[in-house]
Amino acid sequence: MSAESDVPADCAERQQLVDEAVHSGEMEGLHVTAETLADADDYVAGHIDSDTLAERVRERYGLV
């Protein structure tokens, strides 16, 4: 993961970002799938970065 200032420093911060994104989507009437939540878990754990998370979601919905 990059050391850039806009990259979350730890799991707690990444979890907060995911929770906020899921909540925002739900407020707009969207449903976050189990597959996307699993990808988000990989992000929170630090296994993937935010770019990879976004890429996986775009691929899943044919937005590449």
HELIX and SHEET records of a PDB file:
HELIX    1   1 CYS A   11  MET A   27  1                                  17    
HELIX    2   2 ALA A   34  VAL A   44  1                                  11    
HELIX    3   3 SER A   50  ARG A   60  1                                  11    
END                                                                             
